Amino acid sequence: MSAKGPDVFALRDAVVGDYRKFATSFTTIYADDIVEKRDRKAFGSYRTKDLILAAYQRLERGAT
């Protein structure tokens, strides 16, 4: 019995895309170098692997 669930990666991409539109909708930046720097700092470091590793680092082993 195999049930196909939703594509979580497509969902993640949609959520990040929507947030990007929302976060950048408040101002208009005309200088290309500033836009590139903003995009690198705000959206360039978004990597799922890093998020998963960060979550696991917070877990501690306890008594079973």
Buried (B, 14 or more C-beta within 10 A) or exposed (E): EEEEEEEEEEEEEEEEEEEBEEEBEEEEEEEEEEEEEBEEEEBEEEEEEEEEEEEEEEEEEEEE
